[in-house]
Amino acid sequence: MRLTNFWETLDQLADTSLPEVDWRGGHQKEWPFIKPLLKAAGKTASSISCPSPSGPNCPRRVVELDDGRLVAECQDTPAVCKRLDLTAQCVAISKLDRGKFAAMVCKALDLAVSTKNAGTDGVFHVGDRQVAAGRGVPVFALFQGGSQPEKSVVALEALEKFASPRLLLVPTSQTLSSDQKTYLGRTGTTHMAFDDAIFCDDVHVAQASPAITQILDRLVTEVSQTLQATPAGLVWQMPADARWGDVKIAFISDEVINVTFRGETRRFEPSHLGMTNAKNGKPTDQWTMLKAIAMGRGSIPFPAAAKIQKQKQSLSKKLTSAFGIQDDPIVAKAQAYQAGYVTNADGLTQGKQGASKTKFR
């Protein structure tokens, strides 16, 4: 079943909220699907929609009678619409819960749920179709309160923080202005209407349409081809579910490490990880810190010097770029820098247990 009424409603709402009576009244068949996606806004409506919004005093006003009953009354004289009996629940305002909505979309489209948000002007990051560690197809949703042609591209600019190709889902085929469509095409963002992308089955569970499945498969192929053609610092394309806890970095000499991931081991030198000085070819301070952490078996005291803290930030970026795992590989914890990966320097004389450690500068 299509959810056209639901998507058209979302396209018209500036803050994706309505009194419950309006959510239910305009979406009788879709209500069982919609209800789990809503949350209470903590507000009560002072008016509700009219069945025939033609009078100058629409919509119907919510009135509490002397006996405590709630009704919705037409404000036109003579009245155009009949009085409607209400309950407190009817006029309680419910708002789309973006977290629940994102979880629904991710389950339907087989995405990993995002914990990040691309922006505040209607666009938010729903999730990612993962391809490899650190790379996938980011998927976004846009609710911009209508499909007026004056909608600018400003609300879309946050998308450029994410690697392309990207996918933007909007409520209907009429949501985007021509300028917005042009902008998306120019910046490598595919767009599609939710109305064409997600249906629901007989038990009101969201299902991906064949059209959205084809689009996601195509974008996944584009990402895979990009990784093969231009690694851009990536030295090991690990699977999408790779975590730093699965990685072991062992120094076997001053300028050689063995990296082991799920039983496979590869050899790397400073130049492979972008940790050599361009002028003299010697290892950089990031490599020195990597070694110091290995000699400390994954931990070194948290430094007071801002310079050292910047070196750590740079080292984290280098490791993330090299192996694709996006979580920070080294975090500050208990007055120390702690590696999220397993590491040692047993291949070095000064790194073996009981031997003195080279001072980290």
N, C-alpha and C positions, 0 to 999 in steps of 0.2 A: 504493500500500500504506500502510495505517495503521501507526503506530509506537507503538501502545498500550503494549507492554511497556516500551519505553524511557522513555516519559513517566511511567508508574506507578513505575518504579524511581527516577527522579529525584525523584519526589514523596516517596519514603520515606527518601532519604539526606540526612543532616544536612550533609555536606560534599561531596556528589556524587562520592564515590570508592569504588572496589571493586577487589578483585583481578581480574586479567584473566580468570581462569577463570570467575568469576561474571558478568562482563560478557558473555562469549561464551555461557556455558551457558544463561542465561535469555533470550537474544536471538539465536538462531541465524539467523533470516531477516533480522534487523535489524542484525546485527553489521557487515556491510560499510558500512552507513551510519554506525554509531556509532564505529567504530575511528578514523576521521580526526579525530573531535572530542575525542579523549582525549590526555592527556599523562602522562608518568611522574611519580608523586608522590615517588619516591625512597625508598619504603618497601616492606616485604615483609609479606604477611599472615600472621598466626599461626593463622588459621582461615578456612574457606570455608563457604559455605552448604550446608545439608543438603537432599536431595531430599524428605525426609519429616520436617520439623522438629517432632517430637512428644515426643522424649525430654527428660529434665530436664537433660542435659548437652550439648545442641546449642549451637553448630554443630560440624562436624567439625574437629578440630585438625590443623594441619600439622606433620608429624613428619619429621625427617631420619634415615634408617636408617643403620646402620653402614657400608654400602657407598656412602653419599653420596646415594642416591636419596631423593626427596621423595614423601611420601604424605599423604593426608588420611584420618584414622581417626576412626570414630565413638567417642565417649567413654562411650556407654551400655554397660551389661553386662546381658544379652548385647547385642552390637552390633545396631543397627537398620539402619544403612546399610553398604554394602560399602566396603572400602578403595578409594581412588581414587589412581591414580598421577599424579604431577604433575611439572612442570618448573619451573625457576626463573622462567621467563616467566609461567607460570600464576599464581604467587603474588605477582608484582610488582603493586603497587597502581597503578591508573591513575585519573586524576581528570579530570573534564570541564574542558576548556580553554575558558574563557569567551570569549576572543578569537576562537577558531576557531568556537565556537558562534554568537557574534554575527554573524560573517561569513557563516555558513551561512544564518541567519535573514534577514539583510539582502539576500542574493542572492535568496532565495526570495520575499521580500515587496517587493522593489524599494525598499529603504531606503538612505539614506546612513549609513554606519557611524559610530557615535558614538565620540568619544575621551574622553568623560566618564562618570562613574559616579554614579548617583543616591544610593548609600548602601552600607552594608556588611552590613546585616541581611537578605541574601538577594535584595534588589531591585537590579537593575543596568540601566543605560540601554543598550539594544541598538543603536538607530539612530533615524532620523527619515524619515518620508515628507515630502519637502520640497514646499512650496507656493510660497513667495516668500522673498526674502532675509531671514533671521532668523526666519522663521515656517514651521512645519510641524506634523506630528503626531508627537510623541515616542512611541517604542515601548519598553516595558520588559519584562523577564522577572523572574519570582519563583521562587526555589527556597527553600522554608522548612522542608524536612526533614519533610514529612508533612502530613496534612490534619486534624490534631487540632483540635477545636472551640475549644480554649483559645487558639489563635493570635490574638494581639492585632493592633491596627491600627498599633502603633508602627513596625513594619517598613515600613509603607506611607507614613508621613508625609513621607519624602524626596521623594515624587512631587509634592508641592505646590510644590516649587521650580521646576517646569516649567509652562509655560502649558497650559491645557486648550483643546480636548479632548486627552486622552491615551489610550493603549491599553496595557493590562497583559496579558501572556500568562503563563499559569500551566500547570503540567504537565497536570492533569486537571480535569474538572468538579467533583471533590471536594476540590480543594486548599484553597479559601478557606472560612473560617468565615462564618456568617451576618453577624456583626459586620463582618468585612472587606468583604463584599459591600455592606453598607449604607454603609460609609464611602466606598468607591469611587464608588458612585452619587451620594453627596452632594457629592463633590469633583470631579465631571466626568471620571471615569476609566472608560472602557469596559474590560471584561475578557473574556477568551476563553481556552479551553483550547488548549494546543499540540496536543493530541490531535485537535482539530477544525480546527486552523488549518494545520498543515504535514504533508503526506504525502511519500512518496518514490516515484519512478518505478522502472522496471525496472532501471535502471543505478544506483540508489541516490542519485539527485540529489533534493534537497529541492524540493518544489513547493507553492505556495500553494493552499489550498482555495478554492472559490468563495465560501464563507461569509466567510473573512477578507478576501478581495478586496472584497466588498461593504461590509464594515465600514470598511475603510481608505478606500474611495471616499467613503463618507458623512462620515467625519471630515475628509477633505480639503475637501469641500464646506462643512462648518461653518467651517473656518478661513478659506476664501475669502470667505464671507459676513461673517465677523467683520472681516476686513481692509477690506472695502468699507464696512461700516457704522460702525465705530469705529476710525479709523486710529491713535489713541492716540500722537500724536507723529510718525507716519510721514508724510513728505512726498513720498516717491517709492517706490512698491512695485516694487522691483527683482526680477528672477527669482531663483530659489533658488540658481543657480550664480554669482551676482554676487560679485565680489571687489574689494577696495579698489584693487588694481592696475588695474582697469578704469575707475576714476573719476578725473576731473580737476576740480579746484576752482580757478577763476580769479577774482581780484578785478577787477571792472571799475570800481568806485568804492569809497569808504570803507565803504559800507553795502550793497553789492550784489555778489553772486557769481554766476557762471555755473557750473553743475555739468553736466559732460558724461559720459555713460555710453553706450558703444558707439554713438557717432555721434549720439545725441540730447542736446540741451542744454536745461536749464531754469534759470530765474532765481529766486534766493532772496535774501531780506533777513534781518537778524538775528531779526526776530519770527517768521519762518517756522520757524526752527530752535530756537526757545525760548531765544534769546540776547539778550533785552532785559530791562532792569530794570523790574519791575512798577510802581515808583513814578514814575519819570521817563521811561520809554520809551527810554532810551539803551542802546546795545549794552553787553553785559556783558564781563567780563574774558575769558570764553571766546571771544567774537568777536575781541577784541584779540589773543589768542594764535593763533587761526585765521589772522588777517591776518599776524602776525609769521612764522608758519611759511611762509605763501605768499611773503612778501618774502624769506625765506631759501631759496626754491625747494625747500621740503620739509624743511628742517632748521633747528633753532635749538640753541644750546649747552644742554647739560643744566644746569638751574638748581640751585643749592645750597639755595635757600629752599624750605622745605616748603610754603609757601603756593602757590608757582608749580606745584609738583608736583601739588597738589590741583586746581589749575585745569586742568592737563592731563588728569587723571582725569575731571573733569567734562566737559571738551570731548570726550573720547573717548565718553563715555556719550551726549552730545547727538548726535553724529554717528551713532552706532550706532542710536539711537532714530529719527533722522530718515530714515535710508536702509536700515535693517534688516540690514546686513551685520554679522555678529556678531564677526568678528575685530577686535582692537584696531587702529583706524586710525592710531594714533601710538604708536611704541614707542621705548624708550631703547636707543640703540645707538651705540657708539664715542663716548661722552661727549657725546651729543646726542640730542635728540628728533627722530626720523625719521618722516616721513609715509609711510604705505603707499600713498597715492594720489599722483597727479601734481598739482602746484600751482604757481602763480606769482601775482605781483601786478603784472603788466605793464600792467594798466589804471590803475594808480596812478602818479603822477609819481615818488614816492619809492620805488616798487617796481621801476622799470625798471632794466635792467642798467646798472651804472655809477653809479647815483644812490645817495644815502645812505639808510639804512634808519631808519624810526621806531624809537626805542628801546622794547623790550618791557618793561613794568614788571610 
